[in-house]
């Protein structure tokens, strides 16, 4: 299965970074039906065809995702959209 692994540095507090990730997670749920749940400072998300984590640390956001067979051909587009959102919120 195709994997996406992106790390983006940030200069926010952990609480501020988590708040941004919460906003992004709400949009993912609204647009794509992806559900997420916090475990410590890591948001675990899943829906049929994709699962992964968004980990928040004091200096970086780490996004890991695994795409199912149906989304495999869209890996480049999905990765590009994740990078765009990270740039938008953490640049």
N, CA, C and O atoms as a MOPAC input file, in Angstrom:
PM7 MOZYME 1SCF
protein

 N      0.83900 1    -1.18600 1     0.00000 1
 C      0.00000 1     0.00000 1     0.00000 1
 C      0.87800 1     1.24200 1     0.00000 1
 O      1.87300 1     1.29000 1     0.72300 1
 N      0.53000 1     2.24500 1    -0.79700 1
 C      1.31000 1     3.47800 1    -0.84700 1
 C      1.26300 1     4.21900 1     0.49300 1
 O      0.23200 1     4.27000 1     1.16300 1
 N      2.40100 1     4.78300 1     0.85300 1
 C      2.49700 1     5.52300 1     2.11000 1
 C      2.91400 1     6.95400 1     1.83900 1
 O      3.65600 1     7.24800 1     0.90200 1
 N      2.41400 1     7.83100 1     2.68800 1
 C      2.77500 1     9.24500 1     2.64900 1
 C      3.39900 1     9.57300 1     3.99400 1
 O      2.84700 1     9.23000 1     5.04000 1
 N      4.55000 1    10.23900 1     3.97000 1
 C      5.25900 1    10.60200 1     5.19100 1
 C      5.80900 1    12.01500 1     5.00200 1
 O      6.75000 1    12.22700 1     4.23800 1
 N      5.21500 1    12.97100 1     5.70400 1
 C      5.59700 1    14.37500 1     5.54900 1
 C      5.84700 1    14.97600 1     6.92300 1
 O      5.03600 1    14.81500 1     7.83500 1
 N      6.96100 1    15.66400 1     7.06800 1
 C      7.28700 1    16.37000 1     8.30900 1
 C      7.39300 1    17.85500 1     7.99400 1
 O      8.05800 1    18.25400 1     7.03900 1
 N      6.72900 1    18.66500 1     8.80700 1
 C      6.75100 1    20.11200 1     8.58300 1
 C      7.08300 1    20.81600 1     9.89100 1
 O      6.33600 1    20.67900 1    10.86000 1
 N      8.19000 1    21.57100 1     9.94700 1
 C      8.51000 1    22.31800 1    11.16600 1
 C      7.49400 1    23.43900 1    11.40300 1
 O      6.87800 1    23.94000 1    10.46100 1
 N      7.33000 1    23.82100 1    12.65500 1
 C      6.45000 1    24.94300 1    12.98800 1
 C      7.02000 1    25.67900 1    14.19500 1
 O      7.92900 1    25.19100 1    14.86800 1
 N      6.47000 1    26.85900 1    14.45400 1
 C      6.92200 1    27.67000 1    15.58300 1
 C      5.77800 1    27.98500 1    16.53900 1
 O      5.83000 1    28.97300 1    17.27200 1
 N      4.75600 1    27.15600 1    16.53000 1
 C      3.61700 1    27.34300 1    17.41400 1
 C      3.82500 1    26.55600 1    18.70200 1
 O      4.68000 1    25.67300 1    18.77500 1
 N      3.03200 1    26.89100 1    19.71600 1
 C      3.02700 1    26.03900 1    20.90300 1
 C      2.30700 1    24.74500 1    20.52600 1
 O      1.61100 1    24.68900 1    19.51200 1
 N      2.47600 1    23.71400 1    21.34100 1
 C      1.78600 1    22.45300 1    21.06200 1
 C      0.27700 1    22.66900 1    21.06300 1
 O     -0.43000 1    22.12000 1    20.21700 1
 N     -0.21800 1    23.46400 1    22.00400 1
 C     -1.67300 1    23.72400 1    22.07000 1
 C     -2.15900 1    24.42500 1    20.80500 1
 O     -3.21700 1    24.08300 1    20.27800 1
 N     -1.39900 1    25.40000 1    20.31500 1
 C     -1.79000 1    26.10800 1    19.08700 1
 C     -1.74200 1    25.17100 1    17.88400 1
 O     -2.64000 1    25.19200 1    17.04200 1
 N     -0.70300 1    24.35600 1    17.80300 1
 C     -0.57100 1    23.42000 1    16.68700 1
 C     -1.70200 1    22.38700 1    16.72000 1
 O     -2.24900 1    22.03000 1    15.67700 1
 N     -2.05200 1    21.90700 1    17.92200 1
 C     -3.16500 1    20.96000 1    18.04400 1
 C     -4.47400 1    21.60500 1    17.60900 1
 O     -5.30700 1    20.95200 1    16.98100 1
 N     -4.66200 1    22.88000 1    17.93700 1
 C     -5.88300 1    23.58500 1    17.53200 1
 C     -5.98000 1    23.65200 1    16.00700 1
 O     -7.06100 1    23.48500 1    15.44300 1
 N     -4.85400 1    23.89500 1    15.34600 1
 C     -4.84800 1    23.93300 1    13.88100 1
 C     -5.16500 1    22.54600 1    13.32400 1
 O     -5.94800 1    22.42200 1    12.38300 1
 N     -4.56600 1    21.51200 1    13.89600 1
 C     -4.83200 1    20.14700 1    13.44300 1
 C     -6.30600 1    19.80400 1    13.66500 1
 O     -6.91400 1    19.12400 1    12.83900 1
 N     -6.88200 1    20.26900 1    14.77100 1
 C     -8.31800 1    20.05500 1    15.01300 1
 C     -9.16000 1    20.68400 1    13.90600 1
 O    -10.13100 1    20.08400 1    13.44600 1
 N     -8.79100 1    21.88700 1    13.47900 1
 C     -9.52100 1    22.55300 1    12.39300 1
 C     -9.42000 1    21.74800 1    11.10400 1
 O    -10.41300 1    21.55400 1    10.40300 1
 N     -8.22100 1    21.28400 1    10.80200 1
 C     -8.00800 1    20.49000 1     9.59400 1
 C     -8.79700 1    19.17300 1     9.68300 1
 O     -9.39800 1    18.73400 1     8.70200 1
 N     -8.78800 1    18.55400 1    10.86300 1
 C     -9.52900 1    17.29900 1    11.05100 1
 C    -11.02800 1    17.51300 1    10.86200 1
 O    -11.70900 1    16.66100 1    10.29100 1
 N    -11.53700 1    18.63100 1    11.33100 1
 C    -12.96000 1    18.93200 1    11.15100 1
 C    -13.29400 1    19.04800 1     9.66900 1
 O    -14.33900 1    18.57100 1     9.22700 1
 N    -12.41100 1    19.68000 1     8.90100 1
 C    -12.62400 1    19.79800 1     7.45200 1
 C    -12.52900 1    18.43100 1     6.77000 1
 O    -13.30000 1    18.13700 1     5.85700 1
 N    -11.57900 1    17.59300 1     7.21500 1
 C    -11.44700 1    16.25300 1     6.63800 1
 C    -12.71600 1    15.45200 1     6.89300 1
 O    -13.17100 1    14.70700 1     6.02500 1
 N    -13.28600 1    15.60600 1     8.08400 1
 C    -14.52100 1    14.88800 1     8.39600 1
 C    -15.67300 1    15.40900 1     7.53800 1
 O    -16.45300 1    14.63800 1     6.98000 1
 N    -15.75900 1    16.72800 1     7.45000 1
 C    -16.84400 1    17.36000 1     6.68600 1
 C    -16.78100 1    17.00000 1     5.20200 1
 O    -17.80000 1    16.66100 1     4.60100 1
 N    -15.59500 1    17.07400 1     4.61500 1
 C    -15.46000 1    16.86100 1     3.17600 1
 C    -15.31400 1    15.40000 1     2.77900 1
 O    -15.81500 1    14.98300 1     1.73500 1
 N    -14.61900 1    14.61400 1     3.62100 1
 C    -14.26500 1    13.26200 1     3.19900 1
 C    -14.79500 1    12.15900 1     4.10900 1
 O    -14.61100 1    10.97500 1     3.82800 1
 N    -15.44700 1    12.54500 1     5.19100 1
 C    -15.96500 1    11.54000 1     6.10800 1
 C    -14.88600 1    10.83600 1     6.91300 1
 O    -15.09000 1     9.72000 1     7.39100 1
 N    -13.74100 1    11.48300 1     7.06400 1
 C    -12.63500 1    10.88900 1     7.82100 1
 C    -12.80800 1    11.21900 1     9.29400 1
 O    -12.93100 1    12.38500 1     9.67000 1
 N    -12.81600 1    10.18000 1    10.12400 1
 C    -12.94500 1    10.36300 1    11.56400 1
 C    -11.56500 1    10.32300 1    12.21200 1
 O    -10.68500 1     9.57200 1    11.79100 1
 N    -11.39500 1    11.14400 1    13.24300 1
 C    -10.12100 1    11.16900 1    13.95000 1
 C    -10.31800 1    11.15800 1    15.44800 1
 O    -11.36200 1    11.56500 1    15.95800 1
 N     -9.29700 1    10.68400 1    16.14600 1
 C     -9.33300 1    10.63100 1    17.60600 1
 C     -7.92800 1    10.89600 1    18.12700 1
 O     -6.95500 1    10.31300 1    17.64800 1
 N     -7.83200 1    11.78300 1    19.11100 1
 C     -6.54900 1    12.10700 1    19.72100 1
 C     -6.12000 1    11.00000 1    20.66800 1
 O     -6.92100 1    10.47400 1    21.44100 1
 N     -4.85000 1    10.65900 1    20.59200 1
 C     -4.18800 1     9.79200 1    21.56600 1
 C     -2.91100 1    10.53100 1    21.94200 1
 O     -1.91500 1    10.48600 1    21.21900 1
 N     -2.95500 1    11.21200 1    23.08600 1
 C     -1.84300 1    12.08200 1    23.45100 1
 C     -1.80100 1    13.24600 1    22.48000 1
 O     -2.81000 1    13.91700 1    22.26300 1
 N     -0.63900 1    13.48700 1    21.89600 1
 C     -0.48700 1    14.57100 1    20.92000 1
 C     -0.51300 1    14.04900 1    19.48600 1
 O      0.02100 1    14.69000 1    18.58100 1
 N     -1.12700 1    12.89200 1    19.27800 1
 C     -1.22700 1    12.31000 1    17.94200 1
 C     -2.69500 1    12.08900 1    17.59700 1
 O     -3.43600 1    11.44500 1    18.34000 1
 N     -3.09200 1    12.63000 1    16.46800 1
 C     -4.43900 1    12.41400 1    15.95700 1
 C     -4.39700 1    11.21000 1    15.02800 1
 O     -3.68500 1    11.21900 1    14.02400 1
 N     -5.15300 1    10.18000 1    15.35900 1
 C     -5.26600 1     8.99300 1    14.51100 1
 C     -6.54800 1     9.13900 1    13.69700 1
 O     -7.60900 1     9.43300 1    14.24700 1
 N     -6.44600 1     8.93200 1    12.37800 1
 C     -7.61600 1     9.08500 1    11.51800 1
 C     -7.76000 1     7.88400 1    10.60400 1
 O     -6.79400 1     7.19200 1    10.28300 1
 N     -9.00700 1     7.66100 1    10.19400 1
 C     -9.24200 1     6.55900 1     9.26100 1
 C    -10.61300 1     6.67500 1     8.61700 1
 O    -11.52300 1     7.33400 1     9.11900 1
 N    -10.70800 1     6.02100 1     7.51300 1
 C    -11.94500 1     5.77200 1     6.79000 1
 C    -11.59700 1     4.70500 1     5.77500 1
 O    -10.41500 1     4.47300 1     5.52400 1
 N    -12.56400 1     4.05700 1     5.19000 1
 C    -12.20700 1     3.03500 1     4.20200 1
 C    -11.30300 1     3.63500 1     3.11500 1
 O    -11.64700 1     4.63800 1     2.49000 1
 N    -10.15800 1     3.01000 1     2.90500 1
 C     -9.23300 1     3.46300 1     1.87000 1
 C     -8.07500 1     4.30700 1     2.35100 1
 O     -7.11700 1     4.51300 1     1.60600 1
 N     -8.13600 1     4.80600 1     3.58400 1
 C     -7.02500 1     5.61800 1     4.09200 1
 C     -7.00900 1     5.57400 1     5.61600 1
 O     -8.05700 1     5.57100 1     6.26200 1
 N     -5.80700 1     5.54100 1     6.17500 1
 C     -5.64400 1     5.64800 1     7.62200 1
 C     -4.28800 1     6.26800 1     7.87900 1
 O     -3.39100 1     6.22100 1     7.03800 1
 N     -4.15600 1     6.85400 1     9.06800 1
 C     -2.87700 1     7.45400 1     9.37700 1
 C     -2.88700 1     8.24200 1    10.65700 1
 O     -3.80000 1     8.13200 1    11.47600 1
 N     -1.84500 1     9.04700 1    10.81600 1
 C     -1.67600 1     9.85000 1    12.01700 1
 C     -1.16000 1    11.23800 1    11.66300 1
 O     -0.50300 1    11.44400 1    10.64300 1
 N     -1.48000 1    12.18100 1    12.54500 1
 C     -0.87800 1    13.51200 1    12.50300 1
 C     -0.33400 1    13.74700 1    13.90900 1
 O     -1.09500 1    13.94900 1    14.85500 1
 N      0.98900 1    13.71800 1    14.03400 1
 C      1.63700 1    13.87600 1    15.33400 1
 C      2.11200 1    15.31100 1    15.50100 1
 O      2.73200 1    15.88300 1    14.60400 1
 N      1.81300 1    15.88100 1    16.65900 1
 C      2.20100 1    17.25100 1    16.97300 1
 C      3.31400 1    17.20900 1    18.01200 1
 O      3.14900 1    16.62100 1    19.08000 1
 N      4.44200 1    17.83100 1    17.70000 1
 C      5.51300 1    17.97700 1    18.68400 1
 C      5.77700 1    19.46200 1    18.86900 1
 O      5.13600 1    20.29400 1    18.22700 1
 N      6.70800 1    19.79200 1    19.73400 1
 C      6.96500 1    21.19400 1    20.03800 1
 C      7.53400 1    21.96800 1    18.85600 1
 O      7.47200 1    23.19800 1    18.84100 1
 N      8.08900 1    21.26900 1    17.86100 1
 C      8.70200 1    21.98300 1    16.74200 1
 C      8.30400 1    21.47700 1    15.35500 1
 O      8.79100 1    21.99400 1    14.35000 1
 N      7.41400 1    20.45900 1    15.28800 1
 C      7.07000 1    19.90800 1    13.97000 1
 C      5.72000 1    19.19300 1    13.99700 1
 O      5.21200 1    18.78100 1    15.04000 1
 N      5.17400 1    19.07200 1    12.79400 1
 C      3.98400 1    18.26700 1    12.53600 1
 C      4.44100 1    17.12300 1    11.64600 1
 O      5.12800 1    17.34300 1    10.64900 1
 N      4.05800 1    15.89200 1    12.00800 1
 C      4.42000 1    14.71800 1    11.22300 1
 C      3.13800 1    14.05600 1    10.74500 1
 O      2.31800 1    13.62600 1    11.55600 1
 N      2.96100 1    13.97300 1     9.42500 1
 C      1.78400 1    13.33100 1     8.84100 1
 C      2.22200 1    12.00900 1     8.21700 1
 O      3.12600 1    11.96700 1     7.38200 1
 N      1.57100 1    10.94800 1     8.63300 1
 C      1.78500 1     9.62300 1     8.04200 1
 C      0.42200 1     9.10500 1     7.60300 1
 O     -0.54700 1     9.15600 1     8.36200 1
 N      0.35500 1     8.61000 1     6.37900 1
 C     -0.90300 1     8.06700 1     5.87000 1
 C     -0.61700 1     6.84900 1     5.01000 1
 O      0.40700 1     6.77200 1     4.33000 1
 N     -1.52200 1     5.92000 1     5.05200 1
 C     -1.45500 1     4.73100 1     4.22000 1
 C     -2.70600 1     4.69700 1     3.36400 1
 O     -3.82300 1     4.73500 1     3.88000 1
 N     -2.51600 1     4.62600 1     2.06500 1
 C     -3.64000 1     4.62600 1     1.13000 1
 C     -3.98000 1     3.20600 1     0.71200 1
 O     -3.08900 1     2.38500 1     0.49300 1
 N     -5.25900 1     2.92200 1     0.60200 1
 C     -5.71200 1     1.62700 1     0.12500 1
 C     -5.58700 1     1.53400 1    -1.39100 1
 O     -5.17500 1     2.48300 1    -2.05900 1
 N     -5.94300 1     0.39500 1    -1.90500 1
 C     -5.80200 1     0.14300 1    -3.34300 1
 C     -6.57000 1     1.13400 1    -4.20400 1
 O     -6.07300 1     1.55800 1    -5.24600 1
 N     -7.76800 1     1.50800 1    -3.78700 1
 C     -8.58200 1     2.41600 1    -4.59400 1
 C     -7.96500 1     3.81500 1    -4.69500 1
 O     -8.12400 1     4.48700 1    -5.71400 1
 N     -7.25800 1     4.25900 1    -3.63900 1
 C     -6.66100 1     5.59300 1    -3.64900 1
 C     -5.20900 1     5.58800 1    -4.13000 1
 O     -4.61600 1     6.65300 1    -4.29800 1
 N     -4.64100 1     4.43200 1    -4.34900 1
 C     -3.24600 1     4.32800 1    -4.78800 1
 C     -2.93100 1     5.19900 1    -5.99900 1
 O     -1.91300 1     5.89200 1    -5.99900 1
 N     -3.77700 1     5.18500 1    -7.03500 1
 C     -3.47400 1     6.00900 1    -8.20600 1
 C     -3.49500 1     7.52000 1    -7.90800 1
 O     -2.95100 1     8.31500 1    -8.67500 1
 N     -4.11800 1     7.90300 1    -6.80400 1
 C     -4.23500 1     9.32200 1    -6.45700 1
 C     -3.18600 1     9.77400 1    -5.45600 1
 O     -3.27600 1    10.88600 1    -4.93500 1
 N     -2.18900 1     8.93400 1    -5.17200 1
 C     -1.19600 1     9.24700 1    -4.15300 1
 C     -0.55800 1    10.61900 1    -4.37200 1
 O     -0.45600 1    11.40400 1    -3.42900 1
 N     -0.13400 1    10.91700 1    -5.57900 1
 C      0.50700 1    12.19800 1    -5.86600 1
 C     -0.40300 1    13.37000 1    -5.56400 1
 O      0.03200 1    14.36100 1    -4.97800 1
 N     -1.64700 1    13.26800 1    -5.95300 1
 C     -2.60000 1    14.34400 1    -5.72100 1
 C     -2.89400 1    14.49900 1    -4.22100 1
 O     -2.96100 1    15.61800 1    -3.71200 1
 N     -3.06800 1    13.38100 1    -3.52200 1
 C     -3.33500 1    13.42500 1    -2.08700 1
 C     -2.14500 1    14.04400 1    -1.35000 1
 O     -2.32700 1    14.89800 1    -0.48300 1
 N     -0.94100 1    13.61700 1    -1.69100 1
 C      0.26900 1    14.14600 1    -1.05800 1
 C      0.42200 1    15.64200 1    -1.32800 1
 O      0.78900 1    16.39900 1    -0.43000 1
 N      0.14600 1    16.06200 1    -2.53700 1
 C      0.23000 1    17.47900 1    -2.89100 1
 C     -0.76800 1    18.30200 1    -2.07600 1
 O     -0.43700 1    19.39700 1    -1.62000 1
 N     -1.96400 1    17.79400 1    -1.89100 1
 C     -2.98000 1    18.50600 1    -1.12000 1
 C     -2.57800 1    18.59400 1     0.35500 1
 O     -2.78900 1    19.62800 1     0.98900 1
 N     -2.00800 1    17.53400 1     0.90300 1
 C     -1.54100 1    17.57100 1     2.29400 1
 C     -0.44100 1    18.62600 1     2.43800 1
 O     -0.46200 1    19.42000 1     3.37800 1
 N      0.50400 1    18.63500 1     1.52200 1
 C      1.58800 1    19.62800 1     1.57200 1
 C      1.03200 1    21.05400 1     1.47400 1
 O      1.49000 1    21.95300 1     2.17900 1
 N      0.04900 1    21.25000 1     0.60200 1
 C     -0.55000 1    22.57500 1     0.44300 1
 C     -1.20200 1    23.02500 1     1.74300 1
 O     -1.04100 1    24.17400 1     2.15200 1
 N     -1.94000 1    22.12200 1     2.39800 1
 C     -2.59900 1    22.46700 1     3.67200 1
 C     -1.56600 1    22.74500 1     4.76000 1
 O     -1.73700 1    23.66900 1     5.55500 1
 N     -0.50300 1    21.96100 1     4.80000 1
 C      0.54000 1    22.21300 1     5.79200 1
 C      1.19100 1    23.57400 1     5.55100 1
 O      1.43800 1    24.32400 1     6.49500 1
 N      1.46500 1    23.89000 1     4.28700 1
 C      2.03100 1    25.20700 1     3.96700 1
 C      1.09000 1    26.32800 1     4.38600 1
 O      1.51800 1    27.35200 1     4.91900 1
 N     -0.18600 1    26.12000 1     4.13700 1
 C     -1.20000 1    27.12000 1     4.45800 1
 C     -1.25900 1    27.39500 1     5.95900 1
 O     -1.41300 1    28.54400 1     6.37300 1
 N     -1.13900 1    26.35500 1     6.76900 1
 C     -1.32100 1    26.50100 1     8.20500 1
 C     -0.02600 1    26.59300 1     9.00700 1
 O     -0.03400 1    27.13600 1    10.11200 1
 N      1.08400 1    26.08000 1     8.48300 1
 C      2.31100 1    26.01000 1     9.27200 1
 C      3.52300 1    26.63900 1     8.60500 1
 O      4.64300 1    26.46500 1     9.08600 1
 N      3.32900 1    27.36500 1     7.51000 1
 C      4.48800 1    27.97000 1     6.82900 1
 C      5.01900 1    29.16200 1     7.60700 1
 O      5.98900 1    29.79200 1     7.18500 1

